[in-house]
Amino acid sequence: QVQLVESGGGLVQPGGSLRLSCAASGNIHSNYIMGWYRQAPGKQREFVASITGSGVISSADFVEGRFTISRDNAKNTMYLQMNSLKPEDTAVYLCNAEYTFYSHWGQGTQVTVSS
């Protein structure tokens, strides 16, 4: 069993920054691919970025160099540094951990970008 807890969301003005964290516990190990997804009201969940235990990163086109994903395997924690935030980035951001046929989700943290 793997538990994921996100934190760091909040209200920020356009152009601002936030750093999200995802703390993993339980049977987590570095072979898990960890990733961030987001879901805005009335929209489908979409992929943001992912990182393997060895640091290989994939990211969605809309990240456009504004978001940086990182991971500290020793702390079982993943981060998402978000800069130059836009109103369209408003969503619940969810942490995911996948390994073979196992897929675990956190409860999400709300990010609201508004003036």
MIDOSE-1310 file (N, C-alpha, C; in nm, 2 decimals, decimal comma, always signed):
residues 115
qvql	+0,08/-0,12/+0,00/+0,00/+0,00/+0,00/+0,09/+0,12/+0,00; +0,05/+0,22/-0,08/+0,12/+0,35/-0,09/+0,02/+0,46/-0,06; +0,07/+0,55/+0,03/-0,01/+0,67/+0,06/+0,06/+0,79/+0,00; -0,02/+0,88/-0,06/+0,03/+1,00/-0,12/-0,04/+1,12/-0,06
vesg	+0,03/+1,22/-0,01/-0,03/+1,34/+0,04/+0,03/+1,47/-0,02; -0,05/+1,54/-0,09/-0,01/+1,67/-0,15/-0,02/+1,78/-0,06; +0,06/+1,88/-0,08/+0,05/+2,01/-0,01/+0,11/+2,12/-0,09; +0,09/+2,24/-0,05/+0,15/+2,36/-0,12/+0,06/+2,44/-0,21
gglv	-0,06/+2,39/-0,22/-0,15/+2,47/-0,31/-0,20/+2,59/-0,24; -0,27/+2,67/-0,32/-0,33/+2,80/-0,26/-0,37/+2,89/-0,37; -0,39/+3,02/-0,32/-0,44/+3,12/-0,41/-0,31/+3,21/-0,45; -0,29/+3,23/-0,58/-0,18/+3,31/-0,62/-0,22/+3,40/-0,74
qpgg	-0,16/+3,52/-0,75/-0,19/+3,61/-0,86/-0,13/+3,56/-0,99; -0,18/+3,60/-1,10/-0,12/+3,56/-1,23/+0,02/+3,61/-1,23; +0,11/+3,52/-1,28/+0,25/+3,55/-1,28/+0,33/+3,51/-1,16; +0,25/+3,46/-1,06/+0,31/+3,42/-0,94/+0,36/+3,28/-0,94
slrl	+0,41/+3,23/-0,83/+0,47/+3,10/-0,82/+0,42/+3,02/-0,70; +0,42/+2,89/-0,71/+0,39/+2,80/-0,60/+0,47/+2,68/-0,62; +0,50/+2,61/-0,50/+0,57/+2,49/-0,50/+0,49/+2,38/-0,43; +0,45/+2,28/-0,51/+0,37/+2,17/-0,46/+0,46/+2,06/-0,41
scaa	+0,42/+1,99/-0,31/+0,49/+1,87/-0,26/+0,40/+1,75/-0,26; +0,46/+1,63/-0,28/+0,38/+1,51/-0,26/+0,47/+1,42/-0,18; +0,42/+1,39/-0,06/+0,49/+1,30/+0,03/+0,43/+1,16/+0,02; +0,52/+1,07/+0,00/+0,48/+0,93/-0,02/+0,52/+0,85/+0,10
sgni	+0,44/+0,75/+0,14/+0,47/+0,66/+0,25/+0,41/+0,52/+0,21; +0,46/+0,43/+0,30/+0,41/+0,29/+0,27/+0,52/+0,22/+0,18; +0,47/+0,13/+0,09/+0,56/+0,05/+0,01/+0,61/+0,12/-0,11; +0,65/+0,24/-0,09/+0,70/+0,32/-0,21/+0,85/+0,29/-0,23
hsny	+0,90/+0,29/-0,35/+1,04/+0,27/-0,38/+1,07/+0,35/-0,50; +1,20/+0,36/-0,53/+1,24/+0,44/-0,65/+1,20/+0,39/-0,78; +1,15/+0,26/-0,79/+1,11/+0,21/-0,92/+0,97/+0,27/-0,96; +0,90/+0,33/-0,87/+0,78/+0,40/-0,90/+0,80/+0,52/-0,99
imgw	+0,73/+0,53/-1,09/+0,72/+0,66/-1,17/+0,62/+0,75/-1,09; +0,66/+0,87/-1,06/+0,58/+0,96/-0,99/+0,54/+1,08/-1,08; +0,42/+1,12/-1,07/+0,38/+1,23/-1,16/+0,27/+1,32/-1,10; +0,25/+1,43/-1,17/+0,15/+1,53/-1,13/+0,04/+1,53/-1,25
yrqa	-0,08/+1,53/-1,20/-0,19/+1,55/-1,29/-0,27/+1,67/-1,24; -0,36/+1,72/-1,32/-0,45/+1,82/-1,27/-0,59/+1,81/-1,33; -0,69/+1,86/-1,26/-0,82/+1,85/-1,30/-0,89/+1,98/-1,27; -0,94/+2,05/-1,37/-1,01/+2,18/-1,35/-1,16/+2,14/-1,35
pgkq	-1,24/+2,23/-1,29/-1,39/+2,21/-1,29/-1,45/+2,18/-1,43; -1,52/+2,08/-1,44/-1,58/+2,05/-1,57/-1,49/+1,99/-1,68; -1,37/+1,97/-1,64/-1,27/+1,92/-1,74/-1,22/+1,78/-1,70; -1,16/+1,71/-1,80/-1,10/+1,58/-1,77/-0,97/+1,60/-1,70
refv	-0,93/+1,50/-1,62/-0,80/+1,50/-1,56/-0,69/+1,50/-1,67; -0,59/+1,58/-1,66/-0,48/+1,59/-1,76/-0,34/+1,57/-1,69; -0,25/+1,51/-1,77/-0,12/+1,49/-1,73/-0,04/+1,62/-1,73; +0,04/+1,64/-1,62/+0,12/+1,76/-1,61/+0,27/+1,72/-1,64
asit	+0,32/+1,64/-1,55/+0,46/+1,60/-1,57/+0,48/+1,47/-1,48; +0,59/+1,40/-1,52/+0,63/+1,28/-1,44/+0,78/+1,27/-1,44; +0,82/+1,19/-1,34/+0,97/+1,17/-1,32/+0,99/+1,03/-1,27; +1,09/+0,96/-1,33/+1,13/+0,83/-1,28/+1,22/+0,84/-1,17
gsgv	+1,25/+0,73/-1,11/+1,34/+0,72/-0,99/+1,48/+0,77/-1,03; +1,52/+0,75/-1,16/+1,65/+0,79/-1,20/+1,65/+0,93/-1,26; +1,53/+1,00/-1,26/+1,53/+1,14/-1,29/+1,49/+1,17/-1,44; +1,44/+1,07/-1,51/+1,39/+1,10/-1,64/+1,26/+1,16/-1,64
issa	+1,24/+1,28/-1,71/+1,13/+1,36/-1,69/+1,05/+1,37/-1,82; +0,92/+1,36/-1,81/+0,82/+1,39/-1,92/+0,73/+1,50/-1,87; +0,69/+1,58/-1,97/+0,60/+1,69/-1,93/+0,51/+1,73/-2,05; +0,39/+1,78/-2,01/+0,29/+1,82/-2,11/+0,34/+1,95/-2,18
dfve	+0,29/+1,97/-2,30/+0,33/+2,09/-2,38/+0,30/+2,22/-2,31; +0,19/+2,22/-2,23/+0,15/+2,35/-2,17/+0,24/+2,39/-2,06; +0,33/+2,30/-2,01/+0,42/+2,34/-1,91/+0,52/+2,45/-1,96; +0,56/+2,44/-2,09/+0,63/+2,54/-2,16/+0,75/+2,59/-2,08
grft	+0,81/+2,51/-2,00/+0,93/+2,55/-1,92/+0,89/+2,63/-1,80; +0,76/+2,64/-1,77/+0,72/+2,72/-1,65/+0,72/+2,63/-1,52; +0,70/+2,50/-1,54/+0,69/+2,41/-1,43/+0,82/+2,32/-1,42; +0,87/+2,29/-1,31/+0,98/+2,20/-1,29/+0,95/+2,09/-1,19
isrd	+0,96/+1,97/-1,24/+0,93/+1,85/-1,15/+1,06/+1,80/-1,09; +1,06/+1,76/-0,97/+1,18/+1,70/-0,91/+1,14/+1,60/-0,81; +1,24/+1,53/-0,76/+1,21/+1,42/-0,67/+1,33/+1,39/-0,58; +1,30/+1,37/-0,45/+1,40/+1,33/-0,35/+1,37/+1,19/-0,31
nakn	+1,44/+1,09/-0,36/+1,41/+0,95/-0,33/+1,44/+0,92/-0,18; +1,53/+0,99/-0,12/+1,57/+0,96/+0,02/+1,45/+1,01/+0,11; +1,38/+1,11/+0,07/+1,27/+1,16/+0,15/+1,13/+1,11/+0,10; +1,13/+1,03/-0,01/+1,01/+0,99/-0,07/+0,91/+1,10/-0,10
tmyl	+0,97/+1,21/-0,16/+0,89/+1,33/-0,18/+0,92/+1,38/-0,33; +0,81/+1,42/-0,39/+0,82/+1,48/-0,52/+0,77/+1,62/-0,51; +0,82/+1,70/-0,60/+0,79/+1,85/-0,60/+0,75/+1,89/-0,74; +0,67/+2,00/-0,74/+0,64/+2,07/-0,87/+0,65/+2,22/-0,84
qmns	+0,76/+2,27/-0,89/+0,78/+2,42/-0,89/+0,71/+2,48/-1,00; +0,61/+2,57/-0,98/+0,53/+2,63/-1,08/+0,56/+2,78/-1,08; +0,60/+2,83/-1,19/+0,63/+2,97/-1,21/+0,54/+3,03/-1,32; +0,54/+3,16/-1,32/+0,46/+3,23/-1,43/+0,32/+3,17/-1,44
lkpe	+0,25/+3,15/-1,33/+0,12/+3,09/-1,33/+0,02/+3,17/-1,40; -0,07/+3,10/-1,47/-0,18/+3,17/-1,55/-0,31/+3,13/-1,49; -0,42/+3,21/-1,51/-0,55/+3,16/-1,46/-0,59/+3,03/-1,51; -0,55/+2,99/-1,63/-0,59/+2,86/-1,68/-0,52/+2,74/-1,61
dtav	-0,42/+2,77/-1,53/-0,36/+2,67/-1,45/-0,44/+2,63/-1,32; -0,55/+2,71/-1,30/-0,63/+2,68/-1,19/-0,69/+2,54/-1,20; -0,67/+2,46/-1,09/-0,72/+2,32/-1,09/-0,68/+2,25/-0,96; -0,73/+2,14/-0,94/-0,68/+2,05/-0,83/-0,57/+1,97/-0,89
ylcn	-0,45/+1,98/-0,82/-0,33/+1,91/-0,87/-0,32/+1,78/-0,78; -0,30/+1,67/-0,85/-0,30/+1,54/-0,79/-0,17/+1,47/-0,82; -0,12/+1,40/-0,71/+0,00/+1,32/-0,72/-0,03/+1,18/-0,76; +0,05/+1,12/-0,84/+0,03/+0,98/-0,88/+0,16/+0,90/-0,87
aeyt	+0,15/+0,78/-0,83/+0,27/+0,69/-0,83/+0,23/+0,56/-0,90; +0,31/+0,52/-1,00/+0,28/+0,40/-1,07/+0,40/+0,31/-1,08; +0,37/+0,18/-1,07/+0,48/+0,07/-1,08/+0,41/-0,05/-1,13; +0,45/-0,10/-1,24/+0,38/-0,21/-1,31/+0,23/-0,19/-1,31
fysh	+0,15/-0,27/-1,25/+0,00/-0,25/-1,26/-0,05/-0,18/-1,14; +0,04/-0,13/-1,05/+0,00/-0,05/-0,94/-0,01/+0,10/-0,97; -0,12/+0,16/-0,93/-0,14/+0,30/-0,95/-0,20/+0,36/-0,83; -0,14/+0,46/-0,77/-0,19/+0,52/-0,65/-0,21/+0,67/-0,67
wgqg	-0,31/+0,73/-0,60/-0,34/+0,87/-0,62/-0,35/+0,94/-0,48; -0,31/+1,06/-0,47/-0,34/+1,14/-0,36/-0,47/+1,21/-0,37; -0,51/+1,29/-0,27/-0,64/+1,35/-0,26/-0,64/+1,48/-0,34; -0,52/+1,54/-0,36/-0,51/+1,66/-0,44/-0,50/+1,78/-0,36
tqvt	-0,44/+1,89/-0,42/-0,43/+2,02/-0,36/-0,48/+2,12/-0,46; -0,56/+2,22/-0,41/-0,62/+2,32/-0,50/-0,52/+2,43/-0,53; -0,51/+2,46/-0,65/-0,43/+2,58/-0,70/-0,53/+2,67/-0,77; -0,53/+2,79/-0,72/-0,62/+2,89/-0,78/-0,53/+3,01/-0,82
vss	-0,54/+3,05/-0,95/-0,46/+3,16/-1,00/-0,56/+3,27/-1,04; -0,56/+3,38/-0,96/-0,66/+3,48/-0,99/-0,61/+3,61/-0,92; -0,65/+3,72/-0,99/-0,62/+3,85/-0,93/-0,73/+3,90/-0,84
